[in-house]
Amino acid sequence: MDCKETASPPQRTSSCEDPNDEESAMPMVAVTATGEDPNLPSAKDGRYGWVVVAATFVINIMVAGYVKSFGLLSQSILERFPNTSAATAGWMMGLMTGCRGILAPMLGPLMVMVGPRLCSVCGGLLVALGLLLALPATSVFHLAVTVGGLVGVGLAMSETPGFIVISQYFEKRRATANGLRSAGNPFGGVVFPFIVVFLSREFSLWGILMLLCGIMLQICVMGMLLRPFYVHQRIVERDYYRSSSLNAHEHQSRDSGQVKKIIEKNNSASKKKPLELSYLKNPVYLVYLVMIMCTCAGLSNVFYYLILFSLSIGLSETDVSFIVAFLSVLDMFARMVIGRIGDTKIIKKRHMFILGQILAGVSLFLVSSTKSFWPLVSVVWIHSVGVAAFWALISTLLADQFGEDSLATTWGFFRMTQGVFSFVYPSLLGLVADVVGWMGAPLIFMGSMYCMGGLVFALQPLIVRVSGIKVNQT
């Protein structure tokens, strides 16, 4: 029996779609929906929510770790296929990153239909299948489809539930929880490269793929912990009734007519489309899409061009490795701290988000003017803090402004837009570097786009006023 839960403060409704099952559905619905028991507990901000945060943290380590260490894995692939051109090798990265973003609008509704647990577990199995199907590969194109495209779809299915389910489990501490969840990404960037380097020294490419398959299957283990929120809410309510010694006869004496109305209301709510195209006509939401069109110029490309710029000014590979590790560690802690500040209401989350965009952009202007190691380190940390604000707050802002129930749609279109432009910007940045003949030029371009994204987002209050659409300006 498929159970659904609908909450709207101060009343809470929990019901089952089988209206004939009176013994299980009617007692629970009548009490919870009418609000007759003011002490009825909510599963929001509860202890199990932190279990979900821990599970999504580990899943993010796996997903981001694979993506950020893929360059090292591609080196082993190029050693196995030495006649491969750089353009052909780029298909692997392009398919992986593109599939993660473009499929997001479909994966959000899929998660709503099948639940976060099944979606994440199936994603982990797809990742493992992609790595296993790569074993008999005889060409880079075969690997691009398997370790690139198929694994990319699996990674997207694995990470998408985390963005949505955290906002369902938390309300008062939503920013803190999202900050902790997103901290798994930079942590994976610190840990996974060392794992891949160790495996590449001890095993052949096929051995690396098999061992990575075993490691990535841990996504399935963590995915099993992603209990759907409405299921957990019913567990909390049942425990409450048992402790209150309320018997079934007392419940069934409630107004059956009111119960029928509640069941009809929830059945109609269950027919709501998981993909709401109306948001594409909402000017307040379109601000997010225009903002990510600008910002994604740097989100996926900064590390690549930062490495090239560092080498161009004479830094060694050891120096570059230290800078990358330093940025990843700082990014991880910054996300947790910014998330916690977002819940204290000392400063509005929207203001922190805009400030982060501007800081990320200005820092890249400063980086392009450095000439040696320590000046570079002294300014590059500002970029990590700015980007940390973006990832720690973006899903919280979407949930606060458009509702957690619509997050599958709002986050899906946001990620799709990012995925589309992730195909465009790498070639454009390469063209900028070729035309100018200086590796600092792409950094300046990305810095300008970060600042433009922040300024676009700063216009949201004006657009709210002109359009007359009411949203929560958090």
N, C-alpha and C positions, 0 to 999 in steps of 0.2 A: 504494500500500500504506500503510495507516494504522499508524503506529508509535506506541508508548506507552512511557513510562519510569516505573519505580517505584523509589523510593529509600527505604531504611531503614538508617541507620547501624548497624554499620560496613560493611554490604554494600550493593552497588548493582546493580540489575537493569535492563537495557535490552534490550527485545525488540521483535519485530515480530509482528503478529497473524497473519501467514501462516506457519504451522508447516512448510509444505512447501518454503519457500525456505531450504534449509539453508545455501547458500553465503553468504547475507547475514545470516540470523538466528542460526544455531547458533553460529558462532564467537564473535560478539559477546556472546551471552547467557551462554555457559558461563563465559567468563573473568570477566565483570563480576559475575555473580551469585554465583559460588562464592568470590569474594574471593581468588583465587589470586595475583593481582598486587597487592601492598599499595601500589604506587605509582600505581594507577589514579587519574587526576585527576577532580575534580568541577568542574562548570560553575558551582557556587555561588560568589558573590562574585567572579566573574571580570570581565575587562575589558568583554566585550560587555554585561554587566549594566548598566554605566554608560551605554551607548548606549541601552538600553531606558529607563533613568531619564530621559535627555535627551528622548527621544521622548514619554514620558508627561508630562514637564514642559511641553512645547510644546502637547500636546493639552489639558492643563488650562488653559493660558493661553487657548486658543480657547474652551473650554467655559465657564469661569468668566467670561471677558471678555464673552462674549455675554450671559450671565445678568445680570451686574452692570451692564451698559450698556443693558439692555433698557428701563429707564425712560426713557432718552434717545431710544431708537428709538420708544417709544410716543408721545412728544411729537410726532414727525413724523407718526405715524399719526393722532393726534387732530387735527393741523392739516389733514390730508387729509380726515378725516371729522369736521368740527367739531360735529356734532349728537350725537355719541356721549356717553352718560352714563359717569360714573366706574365704575359697577357693571358696565356692559357691557365697558368697556375692561379691567376686572380679569379677564375671562375669559382673556385672552391670557396673563397672568402665571400665573394659576391652572392652566391646562392645561399650561404649560411646566414649572413646578416640580412639579406633581402627577405628570405622566407620568414624570419623572426618578426619582421615589422609588417609586411604586407598582409600576412594571414591573421593579424591581431583582431580585426573586426569580426572574423568568423570564430576565432577561438574564445572570445568573450562570451558570446551566446552559447557556444558549445559547453563552456564551463557552467553556465546557468542551467542548461538542460540536464547534463549528466552529473554535475556536482564537482567540487574541487578535488576530491580524493581520486575519483576515476580519471579525471582529466590529467592530473599530474602523473599518476601511475602509468597511464597509456603513453604519455610523453616520454617518461623514462624508458619504457620498452622500445619506443621508436628510436631513441638515441642509441640504445644497445643494438637494435636491429641494423641501423645504419652502419655502425662500426663493424659488425659481423659480416654484412654484405660487402664491405670493402676488402675483405681478406682475399678473395679471388681476383681482385682488380688487375687488369692488364694495361690500363691507360689512366691518365689523369682525369679524363672526362668521366670515367666510371667512378673515380674517387670524388669528383665534384658533385655527382648526383648523390652519393652515399654519405661520406663524411661531411659534405657541404649541405646539400639540399635536404636530405632525409633527416640528418641530425639536426639541422636548423629548425625543421618543423617540430621535432621532438622537444628541442630546447624551449621553443615558444609555448608549447602545450604545458611544459613543466613549470615555467615561471609565471605564466598568466594568472593562475589561481591565487598566487601570493598577493598580487596587487589588489585583488577584489576581496578575498576572504578576510584580510587584515582589517579592512574598513568595516566589515560586518561584525567582527568580534570586538572592535574597540570604538569608543565614542569620546570619552574624556581624555584618553591617552593615545589617541589615534596617531598623532604626529610622532610620539615616542616610539610606538610599535613599528611604524613605517620606517623610521630612521634606523632601528635595529635590523629590520628585514633587509633594507637596501644596503646595510653595511656588509652583507655577505658578498656583494659584488667585488669591492676592492680587496677583500680578504682572499677571495678566490684568485685575484690577480697577483697576490703575493705568494700564495702557496703552490698553485698549479704549475707555473713555469719551472720550479725546481723539480717537481714530480716528473714532468715531461723530459727535462734535461737528464735526470737520472735514468729514466727508462730508455732514452735514446742512446745512452752510453752502454747499457747492459743488454739491450735486445734489438732485434731487427724491426723494421716497420710493422710487420705482421704481429710480432710479439707486443709492440707498443699498442696496437689497435685492440688486441685481445685483452690486455690488462686495463686499458682505458674503459673497455666495455664493462668489466667487472666493477670498476670504480664508479662509473656513471649509473650503474644499476641501483646505487644507494639513493638515487632520486625516488625510486619506487618505494623504498623503505620509509623515507621521509613523507612521501605523498600519502601513505596510509594514515598518517597522523592528522591530515587535513579534514577533520570531521566537519560536515556541513553545519552551518550555524543554526539552522532551524532545528536540526536534530539535537544539537547540544542544548538549545533553549528548552525543548520538551523534556530533556533529561533533568535539567535544573528545576523545572516546574514540578515534575513528578516527585523528585526528592523533597521538595518543599511540602507538597500535599501529604506525603507519607509522614514527615516529621510533625505536621500539624494535626495528624490523626483525623483527617477528613475522609469519611467513608463514601462509597459509591452511591448509596441511597440518598445521601444529603446532596450530592452533585446532581443526580437525576431529577430532583425536585425543582430544578431551575426552570425558568420559562422556556419551554420548548420552541415557541414561536420565535423568540429572540435567537435561539440557537440556529434555527433554520435560516434566518436572515444572515447570520454570520457566515454559515456555510456557503450560501449563495454569493455573498460578497467575496469570499476567498476563492471560490471557483471562477468567478469573473476576473479576479486579479491574476489568477494563474494563466489566463488566456492572453495576458499582456505580451506583446512581442518583445523578445529578448534584445532585438536589434532595432533601436528607435531612430529612424532616419530623420525625424523631425529636428534632431539636434543640429543637423547640417544647415538648417535655416535659422538657427538661434545665433544672433550676432555676438552675444556674450561668450558662447562656446567657441565660435569661430576665432575669437582672439587667441585661444589656446592653439588652434591649428596654424594660424599665421605665425605665432611665436615659435612653434617647433620647426616650422619651415626655415626660420632664421637660425635657431639655436643648434639644430642638428648638424650644421656645417662643422662644428667643433667637437660635438659629443663623441663621435666615433673616430675622429681623425687627428685629434691633438697629440696623442701619444706617438703616432707614426711620424708626424712632422717634427715633433719635439726631439725625437731620437735623431732624425736626419739633420736638424739644425745643430744639435749638440756635437755631432760628429764633424759638421762643417766648420765649427769654430775651434777644432783641434782637441776635443775631449776624447778620452779613451773609452773603449767598450765597458770597462769596469766602472768608470765614472757614470756612464749612461745607465748601467744596471742599478747603481746606487740611487740615482735620481728617480727612476721608475719605481723602485721598491719604496722609496721615501714618499712619493706621491700616493701610492696605493695605501700605505699604512695611515697616512694623514687623512686621506679620503674616508677611510673606514671609521676612524674616530670622529671626524667632523660630522658625518651623517648622524651618528648617535647623539652627539651633543646638540646639533641643530634641531633634530627631532624632539629632544627633551625641551629645548627652549620654546619650540612651537606650541607645546602644551601648557606652558606657564602663562601665556598671554601677556608676557612682558612687551612683546612687539608683535604686530600682526604678521601672520604667516605670509600674506601677500607681499608685505613690505620686505620681509626677509628673502623671499623668492626673487624679487626685482633686484635687490641689492646683490644677491649672489650672481645674477646674470651680468650686472655691470662689473663686479669684481673680476669675474672670469674673463671678460673682454679686456679690461684695462691691464690685467696681468700679462696677457699675451702681447700687448704692445710693449710692455717692459721687458719681457723675455727676448723679444726680437732685437733689443738694443744691447744685450749683454755680450760680453766677449770672453768670459772665463767661467770656471766651475762655481766658485762661491757666490759671485753676483747672480748667476743663474738660479742656484739653490735658494737664494734669499728672496727671489720674487716668484718662483714657480709654485711655492706653497699656496699663494693667494688663489691660484687657479683651482687647486684641489678643494679649497673651502667653498669657492663659488659654485663649482659643479656639485659638491656635496649638498648644498642647499637646494639645488634643482631636484636631485633624485630623492632626497629625504621628504620633500614637501609636495611634489607634483600630484601624486595620487590622493594625498590628503586634501589638497585644494579642490580637486575634481569631486571628491566625495562630499566635501562640505558645501560646495556651491550647487551641485546638480543632484545630490542624493546618492547614497551608497547603492540603492537599487538600480540606478542607471549607470553604474561604474563600468559594467561590461561593455556598454555602448560608448561612453565618453572616452574610456581608456583605449578601447579598440580602435576607434577612428584616429585618436592621437598617435598610437603606435603605427598605424597604417601610413599616416602622413610622414612620420619619421622614416619608415622603411622605404617609401618611394623616393624621398630626397637623399636617403643614404646611398642610392644608386647614382645620383646626380653629382653630389659634391666631391667624391674622390677624383673623378676626371677633371672637374673644374679646378680643384686645388692643384692638381698636377700641371694643368695648363698655365695657371698663375706662376708656378715655380719655374716652368720652362721659359715663359715669356720674359719674366723679370731676371731670371738667372741667379736667384738668391733664395735660400731656404727660409729666410725670415719673412718673405712675402706671404706665403700661405698662413703663417701665424697671425700676421696683421689682418688678413682677410677674415680669418675665423674670429679674431677679437672684435672686429667691426660687426660681424653677424651676431655675436653674443650680446653686444650693447644694443643693437637694433631689436633683438628679441625682448630684452628687458624693457625698452621704451614702448614697444607694442603692448606688452602686458600692463604697463603703467597706465595705458589709455583705457583699461577696462571700466573703471568707475564712470568715465565720461560716456562710454558706450551704454552702460547700464542706465544712466540718466536719460540719454536720448531715446533709447529703445523702450524704456518703461518696464523692462523685465526685472522682476525682483529676484535677486540672488543674495546669498550670504557673503558679505565682504569680510572674510576672515583675515 
